[in-house]
Structure formats: C-alpha cells, structure tokens
Amino acid sequence: MPLTATRIAADTATVTVASLTPAVADWSRRYFGPWWNAGTIDAPAPDRIADSGGLVLADTDPGRVDDIATLVRDYGHDETVYANARTLVARHDGITYAVQPDERIGYQANGRRLVIVGDEPEPVAVAAARLARELVRGQLLAEGWTVLHASAATQNGDAVLTLGDKGAGKTTSALLLARAGWGLLANDRVFVRPEPDGRVRVLPWPSAAALGLGLLDATGLYDQVREKVLAGGQLHPTQHPTVTQALMDGRREPLWKDTGKELKPQFFPDQLSTWLGLTLSISANVAGLLFPTMDPGATPAPVGSDRRLTEADIFDDKTEDRYPDIFGLTPTTTTGTEALTEHLARLPRRSLVLSHDTDASAALLAKTAEELTASH
C-alpha cells in the first residue's frame, strides 16, 4: 500500500506527516488545513523520504509498539506525563524511544524524524498531529518567533491581540469579533515576531477550540452545533463524553468537573468554519492589544489600565506542562523577548470589562478593535 502524505507549511517551517493508513495523514491535513497551509502531496517510499524541515511517519503496528516497549525497558527509562498519559522514555545512541503503555502508543525520535506507532488509527493520528505541531513550533522558535497566550482577530491584514489571565475573555473576544465579520486567527495562542521594519507579524497556533455551552448559546451558535451532533457529526476526541451527551439532550447550561474546570465542546479547527461559519485568517500584522476582564453582571465598557505584556503572557518551556519536550524538538536557545516586548509596548492598547450580555460586549469589542486598527 502506498504512503499518504500531508505537507504542512507555516512561514519557513515545514513538516511532512506520512502514513500507510490514509486516515492518519488526512487527520493532520484537516487539523492544520487553512491555518498552516496543509495539503496532500505525493509521497515516495518510506526509505526515500527526505525533508529539510520535519518528518513524522505514523501507522498502526502493534508489533512495533511491543518492540519499542522492550527497548525502553532494556535501555533503562525515566517516567513522565506527556499528553496526560504516563510515558516511559529512554535514550540510546542519540535516539529517543518512548512508550505510553496504557494508550499503546510507541515513539522513536531521531532529530526531526519521528516514528509513531499504535494499535488503532485515531490515537496514532492524534499523536502524529500533536508532534507535527511541535516540530513546526521548534522551527519557528529557532527563527525568532515567540508563542503568546493570546487570541487574535483580523481585518484587512491587521490583527488585534487579546491577552489576559485564564477566564479573562480571550476566546470570547475572538469569537465575538469573528461573529461580527472579523477573521479568526487564533483563540488561545499565537506566534508573534517583530520585524526589522517595526511591524509585529502574527501566525496562528492551530488547536482544538474549546467553546463553552453557555457561550455557544449566548452567541446563537448552539442550535446549529447540536444539529450537527444529532446528525452524527463528531467533535474532537479530547471532548469529554458528558459534553456530547449534553448537546444531544439539548442542555445549554455550563458543565463543570469536581475540580471546578468547565467541560466544553472541543472543535476541530476546520469546524470553526464548516460548523460555525467563521472565517479563518492565516497571518496578519499586529495593530493593537486588548486586555479584557469578564464580569458577568457588569455593563461592558472601557476601563482605565496600564496593563502591558508580562512574562505570564509568554508561553515557553517553563509554562508548558502537558507536552514536555521529551523528544528534543525545542531549540535550547531562542531569541529573547525584549525586542518583542518593546515593539508591542509601542502599539495602542485598550482595557475593557465584558459581561454575559454578548450583544453589548460584541458591540464594544468591534468598536474598540476598529479604533485600534485605525490608530495604528
């Protein structure tokens, strides 16, 4: 059976995901799609693939999982948690071997060439997309890009970044602006880089978008999402099964775990367009910064604040907890953030209070975002 391959390109970073199982490569094409220019390419035989960026070879092969597990045991291993799963990691002769025993996923990494094997196609496809994104991230970081905890909406090539602590309204702001006709570039994280001419470029960080049931209802999107689910449409597999059941039952109130974390529908990136009717944007120049806070009972309004970019807004290996760099894909030294901070400090910024009155919040966001792009 011939290989099926997906080529991913984000700025200068490139990765190829290849598999003998078409669904595995197709998953990455769908996941990164318009945001990272992912598309199907012709693939040669596995032993003839050469890629100057990164390469992920992923397939179902239970016997190979067993082989990697044996190597990990024989070479001696460390134990960590990767992608919320217990992971055993061994290194030998410059090659990293890892296995997730409970998930039955095995990994072998040699530089930017990764092999992923498992028992079933879907977990392999999810792991392949995850590592493909990490390969892209490593290349972009080496080229001077920085990852920010921010959402981004665009209009006519200009982007407004929304920053803030968890629960401040980053995703809500991006979604409301996208519903108002702006392009959605990112809902939670972005790549940014200052350019010699003074601009700050921004690229998306593709990821499953978590949108709460209450937010979907308030923005008028709930019914169309429920209709898709009732018709057999599948949201991202990371979604908790109680969320799927809530959608099928027509429940609109937020769902919460015992830990206090809200359980939300998890959308594939392409479903933001195909299910929600939003326009996705692939790049822009930053024109201004928004710093919202969420107060359910307040009247949406601008507020005075001297809020600026802080270390908490920057996503790096110190703040990464779900995906530690066990495969050595992140450069050990990256460009400092001082230049980025200086560039962003020169841009206009506004602080806002948003509320559960989505119409009033959307109107305030659109007015403020237009002011920021006009003054840039």
RONUBA-997030 format. One record per residue (C-alpha): residue number from 0; residue in three letters; chain; x, y, z. Coordinates in Angstrom, 3 decimals. Each point is the difference from the previous one (the first is absolute). Example, Ala and Ser with C-alpha at 12.3 -4.5 7.8 and 13.67 -1.06 7.14 Angstrom:
SEPA  kolza  loba  kefi         x         y         z
SEPA      0   ALA     A    12.300    -4.500     7.800
SEPA      1   SER     A     1.370     3.440    -0.660
***
This chain:
SEPA  kolza  loba  kefi         x         y         z
SEPA      0   MET     A     0.000     0.000     0.000
SEPA      1   PRO     A     1.455     3.430    -0.932
SEPA      2   LEU     A     0.634     2.735     2.531
SEPA      3   THR     A    -2.456     2.846     0.414
SEPA      4   ALA     A     1.703     3.236     0.978
SEPA      5   THR     A    -1.020     3.422     1.260
SEPA      6   ARG     A     2.358     2.935    -0.385
SEPA      7   ILE     A    -0.257     2.788     2.602
SEPA      8   ALA     A     1.570     3.432    -0.524
SEPA      9   ALA     A    -0.080     2.917     2.452
SEPA     10   ASP     A     2.239     2.868    -1.047
SEPA     11   THR     A     3.425    -1.677    -0.476
SEPA     12   ALA     A    -0.874    -3.114     2.046
SEPA     13   THR     A    -0.942    -3.210    -1.831
SEPA     14   VAL     A    -1.065    -3.457     1.162
SEPA     15   THR     A    -1.189    -3.073    -1.872
SEPA     16   VAL     A    -2.334    -2.538     1.625
SEPA     17   ALA     A     0.029    -3.299    -1.902
SEPA     18   SER     A    -1.870    -3.234     0.630
SEPA     19   LEU     A    -1.076    -3.233    -1.638
SEPA     20   THR     A    -3.387     0.709     1.599
SEPA     21   PRO     A    -1.602     2.904    -1.924
SEPA     22   ALA     A    -2.109     1.081     2.979
SEPA     23   VAL     A     3.154     0.816     1.997
SEPA     24   ALA     A     1.438     2.462    -2.510
SEPA     25   ASP     A    -3.470     1.339    -0.790
SEPA     26   TRP     A    -0.462     0.862     3.676
SEPA     27   SER     A     2.975     2.381    -0.115
SEPA     28   ARG     A    -1.216     1.514    -3.261
SEPA     29   ARG     A    -3.369     0.698     1.595
SEPA     30   TYR     A     1.453     1.187     3.298
SEPA     31   PHE     A     2.510     2.493    -1.400
SEPA     32   GLY     A    -1.834     0.653    -3.271
SEPA     33   PRO     A    -0.400     3.673    -0.871
SEPA     34   TRP     A     1.860     1.328     3.034
SEPA     35   TRP     A     3.306    -1.689    -0.859
SEPA     36   ASN     A    -0.410    -0.626    -3.717
SEPA     37   ALA     A    -0.301    -3.772     0.399
SEPA     38   GLY     A    -0.724    -2.076    -3.063
SEPA     39   THR     A     0.401    -3.467    -1.467
SEPA     40   ILE     A     3.190    -0.689    -1.947
SEPA     41   ASP     A     1.380    -2.978    -1.857
SEPA     42   ALA     A     2.265    -2.035     2.255
SEPA     43   PRO     A     2.849    -2.301    -1.056
SEPA     44   ALA     A     0.934    -3.222     1.753
SEPA     45   PRO     A     0.758     0.432     3.721
SEPA     46   ASP     A     3.742    -0.563    -0.412
SEPA     47   ARG     A     0.238     2.763    -2.622
SEPA     48   ILE     A    -1.768     2.822     1.825
SEPA     49   ALA     A     2.206     3.007     0.646
SEPA     50   ASP     A    -1.324     3.105     1.710
SEPA     51   SER     A     2.039     3.032     0.941
SEPA     52   GLY     A    -2.570     0.961     2.620
SEPA     53   GLY     A    -1.503    -2.927     1.864
SEPA     54   LEU     A    -1.422    -3.432    -0.709
SEPA     55   VAL     A    -2.564    -2.060     1.887
SEPA     56   LEU     A    -0.514    -3.613    -1.101
SEPA     57   ALA     A    -3.094    -1.299     1.788
SEPA     58   ASP     A    -1.910    -3.264    -0.299
SEPA     59   THR     A    -1.810    -2.818     1.737
SEPA     60   ASP     A     2.484    -2.712     0.930
SEPA     61   PRO     A    -0.636    -1.802     3.311
SEPA     62   GLY     A     3.163    -2.077    -0.409
SEPA     63   ARG     A     2.132     3.123    -0.319
SEPA     64   VAL     A    -1.579     1.396     3.180
SEPA     65   ASP     A     1.140    -3.140     1.802
SEPA     66   ASP     A     3.490     0.339    -1.486
SEPA     67   ILE     A     0.346     3.602     1.188
SEPA     68   ALA     A    -1.319    -0.932     3.438
SEPA     69   THR     A     2.686    -2.684     0.222
SEPA     70   LEU     A     2.724     2.469    -0.999
SEPA     71   VAL     A    -1.200     2.502     2.579
SEPA     72   ARG     A     0.129    -2.656     2.690
SEPA     73   ASP     A     3.398    -1.324    -1.076
SEPA     74   TYR     A     1.690     3.404    -0.264
SEPA     75   GLY     A    -1.325     1.281     3.311
SEPA     76   HIS     A    -2.541     2.787     0.078
SEPA     77   ASP     A    -1.370     3.069     1.701
SEPA     78   GLU     A    -3.713     0.470     0.616
SEPA     79   THR     A    -1.976     3.145    -0.734
SEPA     80   VAL     A    -3.481     1.128    -1.007
SEPA     81   TYR     A    -0.420     0.955    -3.649
SEPA     82   ALA     A    -3.381     0.933    -1.497
SEPA     83   ASN     A    -1.622    -0.994     3.314
SEPA     84   ALA     A     1.374    -3.540    -0.326
SEPA     85   ARG     A     2.662    -1.899     1.933
SEPA     86   THR     A     3.026    -0.096    -2.289
SEPA     87   LEU     A     3.231    -1.979     0.310
SEPA     88   VAL     A     3.010     1.558    -1.739
SEPA     89   ALA     A     3.416    -1.479    -0.842
SEPA     90   ARG     A     2.916     1.403    -1.997
SEPA     91   HIS     A     2.669    -2.027    -1.763
SEPA     92   ASP     A     2.580     0.959    -2.648
SEPA     93   GLY     A    -1.685     3.343    -0.683
SEPA     94   ILE     A    -3.467    -1.512    -0.481
SEPA     95   THR     A    -2.926     0.567     2.355
SEPA     96   TYR     A    -2.413    -2.870     0.576
SEPA     97   ALA     A    -3.273     0.497     1.879
SEPA     98   VAL     A    -3.071    -2.061     0.701
SEPA     99   GLN     A    -3.360     0.754     1.567
SEPA    100   PRO     A    -0.958    -3.445     1.331
SEPA    101   ASP     A    -3.635     0.733     0.788
SEPA    102   GLU     A    -0.654     1.685    -3.356
SEPA    103   ARG     A     2.131    -2.503    -1.932
SEPA    104   ILE     A     1.906     2.723    -1.863
SEPA    105   GLY     A     3.705    -0.270    -0.800
SEPA    106   TYR     A     2.385     2.733    -1.150
SEPA    107   GLN     A     3.471     0.099    -1.511
SEPA    108   ALA     A     1.686     3.355    -0.622
SEPA    109   ASN     A     3.265     0.797    -1.705
SEPA    110   GLY     A     0.339     3.743    -0.470
SEPA    111   ARG     A    -2.939     1.248    -2.032
SEPA    112   ARG     A    -0.931    -3.495    -1.210
SEPA    113   LEU     A    -2.668    -1.657     2.157
SEPA    114   VAL     A    -1.657    -3.396    -0.182
SEPA    115   ILE     A    -3.341    -0.519     1.776
SEPA    116   VAL     A    -1.754    -3.375     0.242
SEPA    117   GLY     A    -3.104    -1.217     1.762
SEPA    118   ASP     A    -2.766    -2.541    -0.012
SEPA    119   GLU     A    -2.786     2.173    -1.459
SEPA    120   PRO     A    -0.017     2.736    -2.691
SEPA    121   GLU     A    -1.652     2.828     1.952
SEPA    122   PRO     A     2.415     0.149     2.958
SEPA    123   VAL     A     2.892    -0.219    -2.456
SEPA    124   ALA     A    -1.476     2.830    -2.080
SEPA    125   VAL     A    -0.453     2.200     3.092
SEPA    126   ALA     A     3.584    -0.667     1.129
SEPA    127   ALA     A     1.373     0.667    -3.496
SEPA    128   ALA     A    -1.747     3.374    -0.226
SEPA    129   ARG     A     1.182     0.931     3.481
SEPA    130   LEU     A     3.640    -0.759    -0.825
SEPA    131   ALA     A    -0.261     1.659    -3.416
SEPA    132   ARG     A    -1.060     3.182     1.763
SEPA    133   GLU     A     2.941    -0.301     2.393
SEPA    134   LEU     A     2.360    -0.389    -2.966
SEPA    135   VAL     A    -1.423     3.176    -1.542
SEPA    136   ARG     A     0.252     1.808     3.329
SEPA    137   GLY     A     3.653    -0.963     0.422
SEPA    138   GLN     A     0.874     1.329    -3.445
SEPA    139   LEU     A    -1.897     3.257     0.500
SEPA    140   LEU     A     1.570     0.603     3.407
SEPA    141   ALA     A     3.416    -0.439    -1.600
SEPA    142   GLU     A    -0.988     2.693    -2.528
SEPA    143   GLY     A    -0.781     2.556     2.706
SEPA    144   TRP     A    -3.711    -0.595     0.547
SEPA    145   THR     A    -1.549     0.061     3.485
SEPA    146   VAL     A    -3.221    -1.654     1.163
SEPA    147   LEU     A    -2.411     2.230     1.922
SEPA    148   HIS     A    -3.061    -0.942     2.018
SEPA    149   ALA     A    -2.330     2.107    -2.127
SEPA    150   SER     A    -2.868    -0.169    -2.421
SEPA    151   ALA     A     0.058     1.928    -3.254
SEPA    152   ALA     A    -2.584     1.431    -2.376
SEPA    153   THR     A     0.879     1.659    -3.296
SEPA    154   GLN     A    -1.377     2.520    -2.439
SEPA    155   ASN     A     1.651     1.187    -3.220
SEPA    156   GLY     A     3.352    -1.486     0.977
SEPA    157   ASP     A     0.026     1.534     3.494
SEPA    158   ALA     A    -0.301    -2.084     3.151
SEPA    159   VAL     A    -1.229     0.836     3.469
SEPA    160   LEU     A     1.496    -2.220     2.696
SEPA    161   THR     A    -2.037    -0.704     3.126
SEPA    162   LEU     A     2.042    -0.867     3.079
SEPA    163   GLY     A    -0.875    -0.756     3.594
SEPA    164   ASP     A    -0.078    -2.580     2.728
SEPA    165   LYS     A    -2.039    -3.187    -0.258
SEPA    166   GLY     A    -3.678     0.906    -0.132
SEPA    167   ALA     A     0.678     3.610    -0.978
SEPA    168   GLY     A    -1.863    -0.359    -3.298
SEPA    169   LYS     A     2.664    -0.749    -2.648
SEPA    170   THR     A    -2.062    -2.637    -1.788
SEPA    171   THR     A    -3.242     1.891     0.491
SEPA    172   SER     A     1.508     3.155    -1.521
SEPA    173   ALA     A     1.315    -1.823    -3.052
SEPA    174   LEU     A    -3.280    -1.837    -0.530
SEPA    175   LEU     A    -2.133     3.136     0.326
SEPA    176   LEU     A     2.236     1.911    -2.419
SEPA    177   ALA     A    -0.107    -2.917    -2.442
SEPA    178   ARG     A    -3.810    -0.040     0.258
SEPA    179   ALA     A     0.124     3.723    -0.849
SEPA    180   GLY     A     1.849    -0.707    -3.258
SEPA    181   TRP     A     3.650     0.016     1.065
SEPA    182   GLY     A     2.321    -2.835    -0.903
SEPA    183   LEU     A     0.827    -2.485     2.751
SEPA    184   LEU     A     3.752    -0.574     0.149
SEPA    185   ALA     A     0.271    -1.692     3.396
SEPA    186   ASN     A    -2.134    -0.597     3.080
SEPA    187   ASP     A     2.627    -0.630     2.677
SEPA    188   ARG     A     3.626     0.188    -1.233
SEPA    189   VAL     A     1.869     1.762    -2.795
SEPA    190   PHE     A     3.488     0.210    -1.459
SEPA    191   VAL     A     1.343     3.561    -0.170
SEPA    192   ARG     A     3.271     1.468    -1.258
SEPA    193   PRO     A     1.260     3.573    -0.284
SEPA    194   GLU     A     1.278     0.891    -3.458
SEPA    195   PRO     A     2.834     2.414    -0.907
SEPA    196   ASP     A    -2.496     2.499    -1.435
SEPA    197   GLY     A    -1.761     0.320     3.360
SEPA    198   ARG     A    -2.972    -2.246    -0.735
SEPA    199   VAL     A    -0.931    -2.920     2.224
SEPA    200   ARG     A    -1.129    -2.968    -2.051
SEPA    201   VAL     A    -2.428    -2.560     1.388
SEPA    202   LEU     A    -0.677    -3.600    -1.027
SEPA    203   PRO     A    -2.618    -2.429     1.338
SEPA    204   TRP     A     0.574    -2.869     2.407
SEPA    205   PRO     A    -2.455    -2.661    -1.232
SEPA    206   SER     A    -1.749    -1.818     2.815
SEPA    207   ALA     A    -3.360    -1.410     0.937
SEPA    208   ALA     A    -2.197     2.934     1.039
SEPA    209   ALA     A    -1.778    -0.346     3.340
SEPA    210   LEU     A    -3.253     1.983    -0.024
SEPA    211   GLY     A    -2.323    -0.298     2.989
SEPA    212   LEU     A    -3.629    -1.008    -0.354
SEPA    213   GLY     A    -1.094     3.308     1.511
SEPA    214   LEU     A     2.145     1.981    -2.447
SEPA    215   LEU     A    -1.362    -1.964    -2.967
SEPA    216   ASP     A    -3.530     0.681     1.198
SEPA    217   ALA     A     0.625     3.704     0.642
SEPA    218   THR     A     1.509     0.504    -3.457
SEPA    219   GLY     A    -2.805    -1.826    -1.805
SEPA    220   LEU     A     2.216    -2.898    -1.068
SEPA    221   TYR     A    -1.348    -2.713     2.272
SEPA    222   ASP     A    -2.881    -1.213    -2.171
SEPA    223   GLN     A     2.091    -0.509    -3.123
SEPA    224   VAL     A     2.664    -1.869     1.978
SEPA    225   ARG     A    -2.614    -2.258     1.592
SEPA    226   GLU     A    -1.527    -0.651    -3.414
SEPA    227   LYS     A     3.379    -1.157    -1.318
SEPA    228   VAL     A     0.508    -2.305     2.997
SEPA    229   LEU     A    -3.477    -1.513    -0.305
SEPA    230   ALA     A     0.736    -0.659    -3.676
SEPA    231   GLY     A     3.059    -2.045     0.978
SEPA    232   GLY     A     2.692     2.679    -0.202
SEPA    233   GLN     A     3.016    -0.661     2.192
SEPA    234   LEU     A     1.783     2.670     2.016
SEPA    235   HIS     A     3.638    -0.366     1.094
SEPA    236   PRO     A     0.669    -3.242     1.956
SEPA    237   THR     A     1.490     1.939     2.927
SEPA    238   GLN     A    -3.542     1.155     0.796
SEPA    239   HIS     A    -1.437    -1.526     3.170
SEPA    240   PRO     A    -2.864    -2.426    -0.795
SEPA    241   THR     A    -2.353     1.835     2.374
SEPA    242   VAL     A     0.249     3.025    -2.295
SEPA    243   THR     A    -1.111    -2.037    -3.002
SEPA    244   GLN     A    -2.915    -1.362     2.017
SEPA    245   ALA     A    -0.940     3.500     1.146
SEPA    246   LEU     A    -0.140     1.174    -3.610
SEPA    247   MET     A    -2.143    -2.963    -0.995
SEPA    248   ASP     A    -2.340     0.669     2.946
SEPA    249   GLY     A    -0.248     3.696    -0.799
SEPA    250   ARG     A     1.600     1.193     3.244
SEPA    251   ARG     A     1.352     3.527    -0.273
SEPA    252   GLU     A     1.306     0.764     3.495
SEPA    253   PRO     A     3.764    -0.304     0.637
SEPA    254   LEU     A     1.385    -3.352     1.162
SEPA    255   TRP     A     2.597    -0.163     2.760
SEPA    256   LYS     A     2.415    -2.620     1.301
SEPA    257   ASP     A     0.420    -0.552     3.723
SEPA    258   THR     A     3.271     1.908    -0.293
SEPA    259   GLY     A    -1.884     3.107    -1.128
SEPA    260   LYS     A     1.155    -0.224    -3.620
SEPA    261   GLU     A    -2.683     0.591    -2.601
SEPA    262   LEU     A    -0.605    -2.806    -2.493
SEPA    263   LYS     A    -0.410     1.447    -3.490
SEPA    264   PRO     A    -0.681    -1.157    -3.558
SEPA    265   GLN     A     3.311    -0.474    -1.809
SEPA    266   PHE     A    -0.021     1.021    -3.656
SEPA    267   PHE     A     2.445    -1.060    -2.687
SEPA    268   PRO     A     1.535     3.130    -1.552
SEPA    269   ASP     A    -1.833    -0.608    -3.284
SEPA    270   GLN     A    -3.334    -0.220     1.859
SEPA    271   LEU     A     0.355     3.638     0.992
SEPA    272   SER     A    -0.682     0.657    -3.665
SEPA    273   THR     A    -2.208    -2.922    -1.065
SEPA    274   TRP     A    -2.149    -0.189     3.158
SEPA    275   LEU     A     0.084     3.531     1.367
SEPA    276   GLY     A     0.321     1.960    -3.238
SEPA    277   LEU     A     3.038     1.975     1.126
SEPA    278   THR     A     2.716     1.268    -2.334
SEPA    279   LEU     A     3.486    -1.231     0.866
SEPA    280   SER     A     2.988     2.303    -0.484
SEPA    281   ILE     A     3.551    -1.284    -0.588
SEPA    282   SER     A     2.232     3.007     0.754
SEPA    283   ALA     A    -0.061     3.719     0.755
SEPA    284   ASN     A     1.905     2.875     1.572
SEPA    285   VAL     A    -0.852     0.947     3.579
SEPA    286   ALA     A    -1.763     3.360     0.163
SEPA    287   GLY     A    -0.976     0.130     3.656
SEPA    288   LEU     A    -0.566    -1.834     3.270
SEPA    289   LEU     A    -3.166    -0.695     1.975
SEPA    290   PHE     A     0.014    -0.861     3.712
SEPA    291   PRO     A    -3.494    -1.107     1.032
SEPA    292   THR     A    -1.363    -1.139     3.326
SEPA    293   MET     A    -3.239    -1.936     0.371
SEPA    294   ASP     A    -2.653     1.197     2.488
SEPA    295   PRO     A    -3.300    -1.790    -0.689
SEPA    296   GLY     A    -2.228     2.709     1.480
SEPA    297   ALA     A     1.890     3.084    -1.156
SEPA    298   THR     A    -0.821     2.413    -2.782
SEPA    299   PRO     A     2.627    -0.517    -2.744
SEPA    300   ALA     A     2.221     3.072    -0.092
SEPA    301   PRO     A     3.584     1.172    -0.463
SEPA    302   VAL     A     1.986     0.344     3.216
SEPA    303   GLY     A     3.199     1.744     0.920
SEPA    304   SER     A     3.015    -2.275     0.310
SEPA    305   ASP     A     3.738     0.005    -0.569
SEPA    306   ARG     A     0.032    -3.742    -0.770
SEPA    307   ARG     A     2.899    -1.034    -2.223
SEPA    308   LEU     A     1.552    -3.221    -1.207
SEPA    309   THR     A     1.376    -2.068     2.895
SEPA    310   GLU     A     1.897    -3.250     0.365
SEPA    311   ALA     A    -3.290    -1.748     0.732
SEPA    312   ASP     A    -1.149     0.832    -3.546
SEPA    313   ILE     A     2.942    -1.869    -1.544
SEPA    314   PHE     A    -0.267    -3.721    -0.601
SEPA    315   ASP     A     3.314    -1.815     0.348
SEPA    316   ASP     A     1.529    -3.215     1.332
SEPA    317   LYS     A    -0.409     1.305     3.546
SEPA    318   THR     A    -3.783     0.301    -0.354
SEPA    319   GLU     A    -0.484    -3.151    -2.098
SEPA    320   ASP     A    -1.364    -2.793     2.139
SEPA    321   ARG     A    -2.015    -2.247    -2.310
SEPA    322   TYR     A     2.677    -0.584    -2.650
SEPA    323   PRO     A     3.500     0.023     1.503
SEPA    324   ASP     A     2.715    -0.004    -2.657
SEPA    325   ILE     A     0.965    -3.651     0.417
SEPA    326   PHE     A     1.009    -0.296    -3.668
SEPA    327   GLY     A     2.329     3.005    -0.075
SEPA    328   LEU     A    -1.986     1.924    -2.614
SEPA    329   THR     A     0.281     3.424     1.635
SEPA    330   PRO     A     3.241     1.961    -0.523
SEPA    331   THR     A     2.080     0.342     3.145
SEPA    332   THR     A     0.541     3.693    -0.668
SEPA    333   THR     A    -2.586     2.307    -1.497
SEPA    334   THR     A    -0.141     3.680    -0.826
SEPA    335   GLY     A    -0.729     2.112     3.073
SEPA    336   THR     A    -3.366     1.624     0.497
SEPA    337   GLU     A     1.347     3.481     0.747
SEPA    338   ALA     A    -0.352     1.214    -3.593
SEPA    339   LEU     A    -3.504    -1.429    -0.238
SEPA    340   THR     A    -1.042     1.672     3.235
SEPA    341   GLU     A     1.374     3.334    -1.195
SEPA    342   HIS     A    -1.814    -0.242    -3.340
SEPA    343   LEU     A    -3.317    -0.929     1.605
SEPA    344   ALA     A     0.363     2.787     2.577
SEPA    345   ARG     A    -0.072     2.542    -2.837
SEPA    346   LEU     A    -3.366    -1.228    -1.270
SEPA    347   PRO     A    -3.342     1.457     1.126
SEPA    348   ARG     A    -1.759    -2.018     2.679
SEPA    349   ARG     A    -3.335     0.024     1.792
SEPA    350   SER     A    -1.382    -1.646     3.123
SEPA    351   LEU     A    -3.649    -1.031     0.108
SEPA    352   VAL     A    -2.550    -1.554     2.298
SEPA    353   LEU     A    -2.179    -2.576    -1.760
SEPA    354   SER     A    -3.120    -1.700     1.302
SEPA    355   HIS     A    -2.463    -2.773    -0.826
SEPA    356   ASP     A    -1.926     2.549    -2.064
SEPA    357   THR     A     1.554    -1.231    -3.217
SEPA    358   ASP     A    -1.655     2.589    -2.251
SEPA    359   ALA     A     1.355     2.892     2.053
SEPA    360   SER     A     3.396    -1.680     0.385
SEPA    361   ALA     A     0.201    -0.680    -3.748
SEPA    362   ALA     A    -0.869     3.611    -0.827
SEPA    363   LEU     A     2.655     1.312     2.381
SEPA    364   LEU     A     2.626    -2.406    -1.324
SEPA    365   ALA     A    -0.695     0.860    -3.647
SEPA    366   LYS     A     0.081     3.754     0.688
SEPA    367   THR     A     3.222    -0.257     2.019
SEPA    368   ALA     A     1.730    -2.313    -2.480
SEPA    369   GLU     A    -0.837     2.342    -2.866
SEPA    370   GLU     A     1.437     2.922     1.983
SEPA    371   LEU     A     3.207    -1.925     0.604
SEPA    372   THR     A     0.505    -0.884    -3.656
SEPA    373   ALA     A    -0.872     3.541    -1.090
SEPA    374   SER     A     2.516     1.545     2.378
SEPA    375   HIS     A     2.830    -2.368    -0.927
***
